[in-house]
Amino acid sequence: MFAPVSESPAWLAGLNAEQRDAVLHDGGPLLVIAGAGSGKTRTLASRVARLIDDGVAPERILLLTFTRRAAAEMLRRAGGLVDRQATGRVWGGTFHSIANRLLRRHATAVGLTDGFTVLDQSDAAGLFGLLRAESGFAEGKTRFPRKETITAIYSRAVNAQEKLGVVLDERFPWCRDHGDELKEIFRQYTARKRRHNVVDFDDLLLYWRALLQSPHGDAIRSLFGHVLLDEYQDTNRIQADILQLLAAGHGNVTVVGDDAQAIYSFRAASVDNMLEFPKTFDGTTVVKLEQNYRSTPEILGAANAVISQAPDSFPKELWSARDSGARPSLVTCVDEAAQAEYVCDRVLEMRELGVPLQDQAVLFRTGHHSDGLEIELSRRKIPYAKFGGLRFLEAAHVKDLMAMLRILDNPTDELAWHRVLQLIPGIGPATGRRIMEQIRAADSPLAQFCDSSFPVVAEAREMLVELQDALADCAGSALDPGAQIERLTPFAQSVIERGYDDAAVRVADLAQLRDIASTYSDRSRFLAEVTLDPPHSTTEVGPPHLDDDYLILSTIHSAKGGEWPVVHVIHAADGNIPSDMALNEPGGVDEERRLLYVALTRAKDHLSVSFPQRFYHRRFGGDGRHSYAVPSRFLTPATEHFDPIVAGVPEEDDGGPAAAAGRDTVAAVLESLWE
């Protein structure tokens, strides 16, 4: 039982009635259906603060999120409502980071060896690439899946807990004939990981579940009296199992999410976990948060109309106490060029009205949808930052240095050795294999490598010795992770200067990595945490601009969780939203509807949705051809909530793209006369 609540605790201040119901829930399973912009972060933070204020030991609270930053933000807010030192003792983090933390303590209980290292997703793909080559399966006369496809098939089967045959039939039908070969590669992949004491992201979840199912399960469950989980709609089958196993016994589990924002099925997330929560956990209390604090009533009217057609959902109607604002615009553009011109015109117009570029976002379904717009933005000298691309640790030069740290942490990590050795000019796959064979049998492969002389070409000798010295200095001292990166940087810098463009920018990235590592005292923990939740590069938005302002371009998936005063959604045509590729996916159309809903609900004050009527296709160097599009089918029930606009109306017989090119050429000649 909880202690009596004080008259006006800080963690209740400013909450609406439904948020208060969630925070004051006494015990047992609680499902909080939190609509977009309804203050779920504040609600969860207040509930954590309430538990601590009522006498629950902070270390008995487990807060699970999908990013480290989300957990840190919630605990920061909770720390502002109760004792900050107390919230620092809460177990907060992602599923993968908490799994890593528990498995470091209990590795042997599930057959792991102490000191294991974690492969990130690109490392896993690299290992599949090695196995693909070694097996010889790709040497046949029919197309064999590439390493990225093999990785996706494997991860889908594991995370969705689906049979390989089902995954191939439903998601990768063109790979169906390679089922037996894929099974063999997956067996080899599992054996190779075990032999070299490495685990991948999927393994962390599997081993955590196995730990909870083992004789040690009760001891793990007893660590936590309350489990809270954010973004429950994004969990996969294994994560749902882990939640059930954690809550067995006390039942004090709180999940927060929005089934209308479930857009990650490609990662094997299943909205069914949320929809079935009341059946899975007997006696569930359901609280709906429908008051939106972000958007105007006009924007919410359009978003509600779009999502109202969704089947199998928790019904909700977002509303706002904000004053009325501008109606959203539905913009019909004659073609893609007209759409780019319209968006640029609108962006500059809003800027003149006092809305900085960083307060405006252009959202799209797929990365290439912004190609034409980026050209027009560059022509008009409108700076922009694009999100949805490579993350910091996926950059090759950063992965090079991380591989060196992985060797120091786990000298049996074959993939890390393979990468690092081939950074040296003159050492290719064959020489690298010979070096690895020479050190593999040693009791200490790292010491053997550092102390040995290897027959290599003259070109490689100097850099090989430099690498040996750097690794030896790091292995034989008490340097913290930041200092180890400092010692390894001269070798990494020489690699960058020989093999990469923009050397100065890339070396600066290594300095950033060093600064991050300097906040850790333990190399293993640093490697695990930045691998599981990598930072973004400081150079991601390009060099600083004179006014330090730039427009945001983002895929809708990357924009989830964000909000901007002005949002432009582009390419909202059937075939793009919903994507043609999604039409044959189980549940694909419903998820595409939710994707558009997520895009609409990012807008606070102004929203425009546009689509080109005509798309030009230029293939194989032939003549340009075009096709016609219609607005997304999901907009049909919401039409009355939009003001219609037509952009780029063509003059009579515009002559097509060839005539347009001619006009541009003549205009350029004339322009040159009075430049």
C-alpha positions as CSV (number, residue, x, y, z in Angstrom):
1,M,0.0,0.0,0.0
2,F,1.1,3.5,-0.7
3,A,1.5,6.2,2.0
4,P,-1.1,8.9,2.0
5,V,-0.6,11.6,-0.7
6,S,0.4,15.0,0.7
7,E,-2.0,17.9,0.0
8,S,-0.3,19.5,-3.0
9,P,2.9,17.6,-4.1
10,A,4.9,19.1,-6.9
11,W,4.4,16.1,-9.0
12,L,0.6,16.8,-9.2
13,A,0.9,20.5,-10.1
14,G,-0.5,21.4,-13.5
15,L,-1.8,18.0,-14.4
16,N,-5.2,17.6,-16.0
17,A,-7.8,15.1,-14.6
18,E,-6.7,12.2,-16.8
19,Q,-3.0,12.7,-16.1
20,R,-3.7,12.8,-12.4
21,D,-5.6,9.5,-12.7
22,A,-2.6,7.9,-14.2
23,V,-0.1,9.4,-11.7
24,L,-2.3,8.4,-8.7
25,H,-3.1,4.9,-9.8
26,D,-2.4,2.8,-6.8
27,G,-1.2,-0.6,-8.1
28,G,-1.7,-3.3,-10.6
29,P,-1.5,-3.1,-14.4
30,L,-2.1,0.4,-15.9
31,L,-2.5,1.2,-19.6
32,V,-2.2,4.9,-20.5
33,I,-3.4,5.6,-24.0
34,A,-1.5,8.8,-24.7
35,G,-2.6,10.7,-27.9
36,A,0.0,12.8,-29.8
37,G,1.1,15.9,-27.8
38,S,-0.9,14.9,-24.7
39,G,2.0,15.2,-22.2
40,K,2.9,11.5,-21.8
41,T,6.5,12.4,-20.8
42,R,5.3,14.6,-18.0
43,T,2.8,12.0,-16.9
44,L,5.4,9.2,-16.7
45,A,7.9,11.5,-14.9
46,S,5.3,12.5,-12.4
47,R,4.4,8.9,-11.8
48,V,8.0,8.0,-11.1
49,A,8.2,11.0,-8.7
50,R,5.0,9.9,-7.0
51,L,6.3,6.4,-6.4
52,I,9.5,7.7,-4.8
53,D,7.6,10.3,-2.7
54,D,5.4,7.5,-1.5
55,G,8.3,5.5,-0.2
56,V,9.2,3.1,-3.1
57,A,13.0,2.6,-3.1
58,P,14.2,4.2,-6.3
59,E,16.4,1.2,-7.2
60,R,13.2,-0.9,-7.2
61,I,11.8,1.1,-10.1
62,L,12.5,0.1,-13.7
63,L,11.8,2.7,-16.4
64,L,12.1,1.4,-19.9
65,T,12.2,3.6,-23.0
66,F,13.4,3.3,-26.6
67,T,16.2,5.8,-26.4
68,R,18.7,6.7,-23.7
69,R,17.8,10.4,-24.1
70,A,14.1,9.7,-23.4
71,A,15.0,7.9,-20.2
72,A,17.4,10.7,-19.2
73,E,14.7,13.4,-19.9
74,M,12.1,11.6,-17.8
75,L,14.4,11.1,-14.9
76,R,15.6,14.7,-15.2
77,R,12.0,15.9,-14.9
78,A,11.2,13.5,-12.1
79,G,14.3,14.8,-10.3
80,G,12.8,18.3,-10.4
81,L,9.8,17.1,-8.5
82,V,11.4,15.0,-5.8
83,D,15.0,14.4,-4.5
84,R,17.3,14.4,-7.6
85,Q,19.7,12.0,-5.9
86,A,16.9,9.5,-5.5
87,T,15.9,9.6,-9.2
88,G,19.5,8.9,-10.0
89,R,19.2,5.5,-8.5
90,V,16.2,4.5,-10.7
91,W,17.0,1.8,-13.3
92,G,16.3,3.8,-16.4
93,G,17.3,3.0,-20.0
94,T,16.4,1.1,-23.2
95,F,15.5,-2.5,-23.4
96,H,18.9,-3.3,-24.8
97,S,20.9,-1.2,-22.3
98,I,19.1,-2.8,-19.3
99,A,19.6,-6.2,-20.8
100,N,23.3,-5.5,-21.2
101,R,23.5,-4.3,-17.6
102,L,21.8,-7.4,-16.2
103,L,23.7,-9.8,-18.4
104,R,27.0,-8.4,-17.3
105,R,26.1,-9.5,-13.8
106,H,24.5,-12.8,-14.7
107,A,26.2,-13.9,-18.0
108,T,27.1,-17.4,-16.9
109,A,23.5,-18.1,-15.8
110,V,22.4,-18.2,-19.5
111,G,25.6,-19.6,-21.0
112,L,27.4,-16.4,-21.9
113,T,31.0,-15.8,-21.1
114,D,32.1,-12.8,-19.1
115,G,33.5,-10.0,-21.1
116,F,31.3,-10.4,-24.2
117,T,31.1,-7.6,-26.7
118,V,28.1,-6.3,-28.6
119,L,27.9,-6.1,-32.4
120,D,25.9,-3.2,-33.8
121,Q,23.7,-3.8,-36.8
122,S,26.3,-3.0,-39.4
123,D,28.8,-5.3,-37.7
124,A,26.2,-8.0,-37.8
125,A,25.7,-7.4,-41.5
126,G,29.5,-7.6,-41.9
127,L,29.6,-11.0,-40.3
128,F,26.8,-12.2,-42.5
129,G,28.8,-11.0,-45.4
130,L,31.8,-13.0,-44.4
131,L,29.7,-16.1,-43.9
132,R,28.0,-15.5,-47.2
133,A,31.4,-15.4,-49.0
134,E,32.8,-18.4,-47.1
135,S,29.8,-20.6,-47.8
136,G,30.0,-20.1,-51.6
137,F,26.2,-19.8,-51.8
138,A,26.5,-16.5,-53.8
139,E,28.6,-18.2,-56.5
140,G,25.6,-20.0,-58.0
141,K,23.8,-19.0,-61.2
142,T,20.8,-17.5,-59.4
143,R,20.6,-14.3,-57.4
144,F,21.5,-14.8,-53.8
145,P,20.4,-12.3,-51.1
146,R,23.0,-9.7,-50.2
147,K,24.3,-9.4,-46.6
148,E,21.9,-6.5,-45.7
149,T,18.9,-8.6,-46.8
150,I,20.2,-11.7,-44.9
151,T,20.5,-9.5,-41.8
152,A,16.9,-8.2,-42.2
153,I,15.5,-11.7,-42.7
154,Y,17.3,-12.9,-39.6
155,S,16.3,-10.0,-37.4
156,R,12.7,-10.2,-38.5
157,A,12.4,-13.9,-37.7
158,V,14.0,-13.4,-34.2
159,N,12.2,-10.2,-33.1
160,A,8.8,-11.2,-34.4
161,Q,9.4,-14.8,-33.3
162,E,8.2,-16.1,-36.6
163,K,9.3,-19.2,-38.5
164,L,11.8,-18.5,-41.3
165,G,9.4,-19.9,-43.9
166,V,6.7,-17.5,-42.8
167,V,9.1,-14.5,-42.9
168,L,10.2,-15.5,-46.4
169,D,6.7,-16.1,-47.7
170,E,5.2,-12.8,-46.3
171,R,8.2,-10.4,-46.4
172,F,10.9,-11.7,-48.7
173,P,9.1,-13.9,-51.3
174,W,12.0,-13.6,-53.8
175,C,14.3,-15.3,-51.3
176,R,11.9,-18.3,-50.7
177,D,14.0,-20.7,-52.8
178,H,17.1,-20.0,-50.7
179,G,15.5,-21.1,-47.4
180,D,17.9,-24.1,-46.8
181,E,21.0,-21.9,-47.5
182,L,19.8,-19.2,-45.2
183,K,19.3,-21.8,-42.4
184,E,22.8,-22.9,-42.8
185,I,24.2,-19.3,-42.7
186,F,22.1,-18.6,-39.6
187,R,23.5,-21.7,-37.9
188,Q,27.1,-20.6,-38.8
189,Y,26.3,-17.1,-37.6
190,T,25.2,-18.4,-34.2
191,A,28.2,-20.6,-33.8
192,R,30.6,-17.9,-34.9
193,K,29.2,-15.4,-32.4
194,R,29.5,-18.0,-29.6
195,R,33.0,-18.9,-30.5
196,H,34.2,-15.3,-30.5
197,N,32.2,-14.2,-27.4
198,V,30.1,-11.6,-29.2
199,V,26.3,-10.9,-29.1
200,D,24.1,-8.8,-31.4
201,F,21.2,-6.6,-30.5
202,D,18.7,-9.4,-30.9
203,D,20.7,-11.7,-28.6
204,L,20.5,-9.2,-25.8
205,L,16.7,-9.5,-25.7
206,L,16.8,-13.3,-26.2
207,Y,19.3,-13.7,-23.3
208,W,17.3,-11.4,-21.0
209,R,14.1,-13.4,-21.7
210,A,16.1,-16.6,-21.1
211,L,17.4,-15.2,-17.8
212,L,13.9,-14.5,-16.6
213,Q,12.8,-18.0,-17.6
214,S,15.8,-19.6,-15.9
215,P,16.1,-20.6,-12.2
216,H,17.5,-17.1,-11.7
217,G,14.3,-15.5,-12.9
218,D,12.8,-15.0,-9.5
219,A,16.0,-13.2,-8.3
220,I,15.8,-10.8,-11.3
221,R,12.1,-10.2,-10.8
222,S,12.6,-9.4,-7.1
223,L,14.9,-6.5,-8.1
224,F,11.9,-4.4,-9.3
225,G,8.7,-3.6,-7.6
226,H,7.4,-1.4,-10.3
227,V,8.0,-1.5,-14.1
228,L,7.1,1.5,-16.3
229,L,7.4,1.4,-20.1
230,D,7.2,4.2,-22.7
231,E,6.1,3.8,-26.3
232,Y,4.5,0.4,-25.7
233,Q,3.1,0.4,-29.2
234,D,6.7,0.0,-30.5
235,T,7.5,-3.2,-28.7
236,N,8.1,-6.5,-30.5
237,R,7.1,-10.0,-29.4
238,I,10.3,-10.7,-27.3
239,Q,9.9,-7.3,-25.5
240,A,6.3,-8.1,-24.6
241,D,7.4,-11.4,-23.2
242,I,10.0,-9.8,-21.1
243,L,7.4,-7.3,-19.7
244,Q,5.1,-10.2,-18.8
245,L,7.9,-12.1,-17.1
246,L,9.1,-9.0,-15.1
247,A,5.6,-8.3,-13.9
248,A,4.7,-11.8,-12.9
249,G,4.0,-11.8,-9.2
250,H,3.5,-8.1,-8.3
251,G,1.7,-7.0,-11.5
252,N,2.8,-3.4,-11.0
253,V,3.3,-2.5,-14.6
254,T,2.5,0.8,-16.3
255,V,2.7,1.1,-20.0
256,V,2.2,4.3,-22.0
257,G,1.7,4.5,-25.7
258,D,-0.5,5.4,-28.7
259,D,-1.7,2.7,-31.1
260,A,-2.3,5.4,-33.6
261,Q,1.4,6.1,-33.8
262,A,2.6,2.5,-34.3
263,I,4.8,2.9,-37.4
264,Y,7.7,0.5,-36.9
265,S,6.5,-2.9,-38.1
266,F,9.6,-3.0,-40.3
267,R,11.5,-3.4,-37.0
268,A,9.1,-6.2,-36.0
269,A,7.2,-4.0,-33.6
270,S,3.6,-5.2,-33.2
271,V,0.8,-2.9,-32.3
272,D,-1.1,-6.0,-31.1
273,N,1.0,-6.0,-27.9
274,M,-0.8,-2.7,-26.9
275,L,-4.2,-3.7,-28.2
276,E,-4.1,-7.0,-26.3
277,F,-2.7,-5.5,-23.1
278,P,-6.0,-5.6,-21.2
279,K,-6.4,-9.3,-22.0
280,T,-2.8,-10.1,-21.2
281,F,-2.9,-8.4,-17.8
282,D,-6.0,-9.1,-15.8
283,G,-7.6,-6.2,-14.0
284,T,-6.0,-3.5,-16.2
285,T,-7.0,0.1,-15.6
286,V,-7.2,2.1,-18.8
287,V,-6.6,5.9,-18.8
288,K,-6.9,7.9,-22.0
289,L,-5.0,11.2,-22.5
290,E,-6.9,13.1,-25.2
291,Q,-6.1,16.7,-24.5
292,N,-3.5,17.8,-26.9
293,Y,-1.1,20.6,-25.8
294,R,0.7,21.0,-29.1
295,S,-1.6,21.7,-32.1
296,T,-4.4,24.0,-33.0
297,P,-8.0,22.7,-33.1
298,E,-7.9,23.0,-36.9
299,I,-4.9,20.7,-37.2
300,L,-6.3,18.2,-34.8
301,G,-9.6,18.1,-36.8
302,A,-7.7,17.0,-39.9
303,A,-5.6,14.5,-38.0
304,N,-8.6,13.0,-36.2
305,A,-10.4,12.6,-39.5
306,V,-7.5,10.7,-41.0
307,I,-7.1,8.3,-38.1
308,S,-10.9,7.8,-37.7
309,Q,-10.9,5.2,-40.4
310,A,-8.3,3.0,-38.7
311,P,-9.7,-0.5,-37.7
312,D,-8.8,-2.4,-34.5
313,S,-7.8,0.6,-32.5
314,F,-8.5,2.3,-29.2
315,P,-11.0,5.1,-30.1
316,K,-9.8,8.6,-29.2
317,E,-10.6,12.1,-30.2
318,L,-7.8,14.6,-29.7
319,W,-8.9,18.1,-28.6
320,S,-7.1,21.3,-27.7
321,A,-7.9,24.3,-25.5
322,R,-5.7,26.5,-27.7
323,D,-7.3,29.3,-29.7
324,S,-8.3,28.7,-33.2
325,G,-5.6,29.0,-35.9
326,A,-5.1,28.8,-39.6
327,R,-6.8,25.9,-41.4
328,P,-4.4,23.4,-42.9
329,S,-3.7,23.6,-46.6
330,L,-4.1,20.7,-49.2
331,V,-1.9,21.8,-52.1
332,T,-2.3,20.3,-55.5
333,C,0.9,20.8,-57.5
334,V,1.1,20.4,-61.3
335,D,4.4,18.5,-60.9
336,E,7.3,17.9,-58.6
337,A,9.0,21.1,-59.6
338,A,5.9,23.1,-58.7
339,Q,5.8,21.4,-55.4
340,A,9.4,22.3,-54.6
341,E,8.7,25.9,-55.6
342,Y,5.6,26.1,-53.5
343,V,7.4,24.7,-50.4
344,C,10.3,27.1,-50.8
345,D,7.9,30.1,-51.3
346,R,6.0,29.1,-48.2
347,V,9.2,28.5,-46.1
348,L,10.5,32.0,-47.0
349,E,7.1,33.6,-46.4
350,M,6.9,32.1,-42.9
351,R,10.4,33.2,-42.3
352,E,9.5,36.8,-43.2
353,L,6.5,36.5,-40.7
354,G,9.0,35.8,-38.0
355,V,9.2,31.9,-38.0
356,P,12.9,30.9,-38.0
357,L,13.8,28.1,-40.4
358,Q,14.6,25.7,-37.5
359,D,10.9,26.1,-36.5
360,Q,9.8,24.7,-39.8
361,A,10.0,21.1,-41.0
362,V,9.4,19.3,-44.3
363,L,8.4,15.7,-43.8
364,F,8.3,12.9,-46.4
365,R,7.7,9.2,-46.5
366,T,11.1,8.1,-48.0
367,G,14.5,9.8,-48.1
368,H,14.6,10.3,-51.9
369,H,11.3,12.2,-51.9
370,S,13.2,15.3,-50.9
371,D,15.6,15.1,-53.9
372,G,13.9,17.7,-56.0
373,L,13.3,20.0,-53.1
374,E,16.9,19.9,-52.0
375,I,17.9,21.1,-55.5
376,E,15.5,24.0,-55.2
377,L,16.6,24.8,-51.7
378,S,20.2,24.9,-52.8
379,R,19.4,27.2,-55.8
380,R,17.6,29.6,-53.4
381,K,20.4,29.4,-50.8
382,I,18.1,28.1,-48.1
383,P,20.2,26.1,-45.7
384,Y,18.8,22.8,-44.5
385,A,19.6,19.8,-42.3
386,K,18.3,16.4,-43.4
387,F,17.5,13.7,-40.8
388,G,17.0,10.0,-41.4
389,G,20.5,9.2,-42.8
390,L,23.6,7.7,-41.2
391,R,24.1,7.9,-37.5
392,F,27.4,8.9,-36.0
393,L,28.6,5.4,-35.2
394,E,27.7,4.2,-38.7
395,A,30.3,6.5,-40.3
396,A,33.2,4.3,-41.5
397,H,36.0,6.3,-39.8
398,V,34.2,6.2,-36.4
399,K,33.6,2.4,-36.8
400,D,37.4,2.0,-37.5
401,L,38.3,3.4,-34.2
402,M,35.5,1.6,-32.3
403,A,36.9,-1.7,-33.8
404,M,40.2,-1.0,-32.2
405,L,38.5,-0.5,-28.8
406,R,36.6,-3.7,-29.3
407,I,39.9,-5.6,-29.9
408,L,41.2,-4.2,-26.6
409,D,37.9,-5.3,-24.9
410,N,37.6,-8.7,-26.5
411,P,40.8,-9.9,-28.3
412,T,38.8,-12.8,-29.8
413,D,36.5,-10.5,-31.8
414,E,37.2,-11.7,-35.3
415,L,35.2,-9.1,-37.1
416,A,37.0,-6.2,-35.3
417,W,40.4,-7.7,-36.2
418,H,39.3,-8.2,-39.8
419,R,38.3,-4.5,-40.1
420,V,41.3,-3.1,-38.3
421,L,44.0,-5.1,-40.1
422,Q,42.7,-4.1,-43.5
423,L,43.0,-0.4,-42.7
424,I,46.7,-0.8,-43.3
425,P,47.8,-0.4,-47.0
426,G,49.3,-3.6,-48.2
427,I,47.3,-5.8,-45.9
428,G,44.4,-7.4,-47.7
429,P,42.0,-10.3,-46.8
430,A,44.6,-13.0,-47.3
431,T,47.3,-11.4,-45.3
432,G,44.8,-10.4,-42.6
433,R,43.7,-14.1,-42.3
434,R,47.3,-15.3,-42.0
435,I,47.9,-12.8,-39.1
436,M,44.7,-13.8,-37.4
437,E,45.6,-17.5,-37.7
438,Q,49.0,-16.8,-36.1
439,I,47.5,-15.1,-33.1
440,R,44.3,-17.1,-32.7
441,A,45.8,-20.1,-30.9
442,A,47.7,-18.0,-28.4
443,D,46.4,-17.7,-24.8
444,S,46.4,-13.9,-25.2
445,P,45.8,-13.0,-28.9
446,L,46.3,-9.3,-28.2
447,A,49.7,-9.8,-26.5
448,Q,50.7,-12.2,-29.3
449,F,49.8,-9.6,-31.9
450,C,51.7,-6.8,-30.2
451,D,54.8,-8.8,-29.6
452,S,55.1,-10.6,-33.0
453,S,56.8,-9.8,-36.2
454,F,54.7,-10.5,-39.3
455,P,55.8,-11.0,-42.9
456,V,54.1,-8.1,-44.7
457,V,55.1,-5.9,-47.6
458,A,57.3,-2.9,-47.0
459,E,54.3,-0.6,-47.6
460,A,52.5,-2.0,-44.6
461,R,55.4,-2.4,-42.1
462,E,55.5,1.1,-40.6
463,M,51.7,1.4,-40.0
464,L,51.5,-2.2,-38.6
465,V,54.2,-1.3,-36.0
466,E,52.3,1.9,-35.2
467,L,49.1,-0.1,-34.6
468,Q,51.0,-2.7,-32.5
469,D,52.5,0.1,-30.3
470,A,49.2,1.9,-29.8
471,L,47.3,-1.3,-28.8
472,A,50.1,-2.3,-26.5
473,D,50.1,1.1,-24.7
474,C,46.3,0.9,-24.2
475,A,46.3,-2.7,-23.1
476,G,49.1,-2.4,-20.6
477,S,47.9,0.7,-18.7
478,A,45.1,2.1,-16.6
479,L,44.1,4.7,-19.2
480,D,40.4,5.6,-19.2
481,P,38.4,5.1,-22.4
482,G,38.9,8.7,-23.5
483,A,42.7,8.5,-23.0
484,Q,42.7,5.2,-25.0
485,I,41.0,6.9,-27.9
486,E,43.6,9.8,-27.6
487,R,46.4,7.2,-27.9
488,L,44.8,5.4,-30.9
489,T,43.9,8.7,-32.8
490,P,47.4,9.2,-34.5
491,F,47.0,5.8,-36.2
492,A,43.4,6.5,-37.0
493,Q,44.3,9.9,-38.3
494,S,46.8,8.4,-40.7
495,V,44.2,6.0,-42.0
496,I,41.7,8.9,-42.5
497,E,44.2,11.1,-44.3
498,R,45.1,8.2,-46.7
499,G,41.6,6.9,-47.4
500,Y,38.9,9.4,-46.7
501,D,37.7,12.8,-47.9
502,D,37.1,15.7,-45.5
503,A,39.9,14.5,-43.2
504,A,39.7,17.5,-40.8
505,V,35.9,16.9,-40.2
506,R,36.4,13.2,-39.6
507,V,39.3,13.8,-37.2
508,A,37.1,16.2,-35.3
509,D,34.5,13.3,-35.1
510,L,37.2,11.3,-33.3
511,A,37.7,14.1,-30.9
512,Q,34.0,14.1,-30.2
513,L,34.1,10.4,-29.6
514,R,37.0,10.9,-27.2
515,D,35.0,13.5,-25.3
516,I,32.1,11.2,-24.9
517,A,34.3,8.3,-23.8
518,S,36.0,10.6,-21.2
519,T,32.8,10.6,-19.2
520,Y,33.2,6.8,-18.6
521,S,35.6,5.1,-16.3
522,D,35.0,1.6,-17.9
523,R,35.7,0.7,-21.5
524,S,33.3,-2.2,-21.6
525,R,30.4,0.0,-20.4
526,F,31.3,2.8,-22.9
527,L,31.4,0.4,-25.8
528,A,28.1,-1.2,-24.9
529,E,26.2,2.0,-24.2
530,V,27.3,3.9,-27.3
531,T,26.7,0.8,-29.5
532,L,23.2,0.3,-28.1
533,D,22.2,4.0,-28.3
534,P,24.7,5.9,-30.5
535,P,25.0,9.7,-30.5
536,H,24.5,11.7,-33.7
537,S,27.4,13.5,-35.3
538,T,27.9,17.2,-34.5
539,T,28.6,17.7,-38.2
540,E,25.3,16.1,-39.3
541,V,23.7,19.5,-40.3
542,G,26.8,20.6,-42.2
543,P,29.0,23.7,-41.4
544,P,27.5,26.5,-39.4
545,H,25.6,29.2,-41.3
546,L,26.0,32.9,-40.9
547,D,22.6,33.2,-39.2
548,D,23.0,29.7,-37.6
549,D,19.5,28.8,-39.0
550,Y,18.4,26.0,-41.2
551,L,15.3,24.2,-42.4
552,I,14.6,20.7,-41.1
553,L,14.1,18.0,-43.7
554,S,13.1,14.6,-42.2
555,T,11.5,11.3,-43.0
556,I,8.3,10.8,-41.0
557,H,9.9,7.9,-39.1
558,S,12.7,10.1,-37.9
559,A,10.3,12.9,-37.1
560,K,8.3,10.9,-34.6
561,G,8.6,12.6,-31.2
562,G,9.4,15.9,-32.8
563,E,7.2,19.0,-33.1
564,W,7.5,22.3,-35.1
565,P,5.3,25.4,-35.4
566,V,5.2,25.0,-39.2
567,V,5.1,21.6,-41.0
568,H,5.1,20.9,-44.7
569,V,4.2,17.3,-45.7
570,I,5.2,16.6,-49.3
571,H,4.5,13.8,-51.8
572,A,1.2,12.9,-50.1
573,A,0.0,11.0,-53.2
574,D,-1.2,7.4,-53.5
575,G,1.8,5.3,-54.2
576,N,3.9,7.3,-51.8
577,I,1.6,7.5,-48.8
578,P,0.6,4.7,-48.7
579,S,3.7,3.3,-50.3
580,D,3.2,0.8,-53.1
581,M,5.6,-1.5,-51.2
582,A,3.3,-1.5,-48.2
583,L,0.2,-2.7,-50.1
584,N,1.2,-6.3,-50.0
585,E,2.6,-6.3,-46.4
586,P,0.3,-7.7,-43.7
587,G,-1.2,-4.7,-42.0
588,G,0.7,-2.4,-44.3
589,V,-2.1,-0.1,-45.4
590,D,-3.2,0.5,-41.8
591,E,0.4,1.4,-40.8
592,E,0.7,3.8,-43.6
593,R,-2.4,5.6,-42.4
594,R,-0.8,5.9,-39.0
595,L,2.3,7.2,-40.6
596,L,0.4,10.1,-42.2
597,Y,-1.3,10.7,-38.8
598,V,2.1,11.0,-37.2
599,A,3.2,13.5,-39.8
600,L,0.1,15.7,-39.3
601,T,0.4,15.7,-35.6
602,R,3.9,17.1,-35.6
603,A,2.5,20.6,-36.6
604,K,1.8,23.2,-33.9
605,D,0.4,26.2,-35.7
606,H,0.6,25.8,-39.5
607,L,0.3,22.7,-41.7
608,S,0.4,22.2,-45.4
609,V,0.1,18.9,-47.2
610,S,1.1,18.7,-50.9
611,F,1.2,16.2,-53.7
612,P,2.3,16.5,-57.4
613,Q,-0.2,15.5,-60.0
614,R,2.5,14.6,-62.5
615,F,5.7,12.7,-62.0
616,Y,8.5,12.6,-64.6
617,H,10.4,9.4,-65.0
618,R,13.8,9.3,-66.7
619,R,15.2,5.8,-67.1
620,F,18.0,4.2,-69.0
621,G,18.8,7.5,-70.7
622,G,15.6,7.5,-72.7
623,D,13.0,10.2,-73.2
624,G,11.3,11.6,-70.2
625,R,7.9,10.1,-69.6
626,H,5.3,11.0,-66.9
627,S,2.6,9.4,-64.9
628,Y,-0.3,11.0,-63.0
629,A,-1.1,10.7,-59.3
630,V,-4.1,11.3,-57.0
631,P,-4.0,12.5,-53.4
632,S,-3.5,9.9,-50.7
633,R,-6.6,7.9,-50.1
634,F,-6.2,8.6,-46.4
635,L,-7.0,12.3,-47.0
636,T,-10.4,11.6,-48.4
637,P,-12.3,11.7,-45.0
638,A,-10.4,14.8,-44.0
639,T,-10.9,17.0,-47.1
640,E,-13.4,19.3,-45.4
641,H,-10.7,20.2,-42.8
642,F,-8.3,21.6,-45.5
643,D,-8.2,24.7,-47.6
644,P,-7.6,23.7,-51.2
645,I,-4.7,25.4,-53.0
646,V,-3.4,24.8,-56.6
647,A,0.2,25.5,-57.3
648,G,2.1,25.7,-60.6
649,V,-0.9,25.7,-63.0
650,P,0.5,25.2,-66.5
651,E,-0.1,27.5,-69.4
652,E,-1.8,26.2,-72.5
653,D,0.5,23.5,-74.0
654,D,3.6,24.0,-72.0
655,G,5.6,21.7,-74.3
656,G,6.7,19.3,-71.6
657,P,10.1,19.0,-70.1
658,A,12.0,19.6,-73.3
659,A,10.3,23.0,-73.8
660,A,10.9,23.9,-70.2
661,A,14.6,23.1,-70.7
662,G,14.7,25.4,-73.8
663,R,13.0,28.2,-71.9
664,D,15.6,27.8,-69.1
665,T,18.4,28.0,-71.6
666,V,17.1,31.2,-73.2
667,A,16.5,32.7,-69.8
668,A,20.0,31.9,-68.8
669,V,21.4,33.6,-71.9
670,L,19.3,36.7,-71.3
671,E,20.2,36.8,-67.6
672,S,23.9,36.8,-68.5
673,L,23.4,40.1,-70.4
674,W,22.6,42.0,-67.2
675,E,24.4,40.1,-64.5
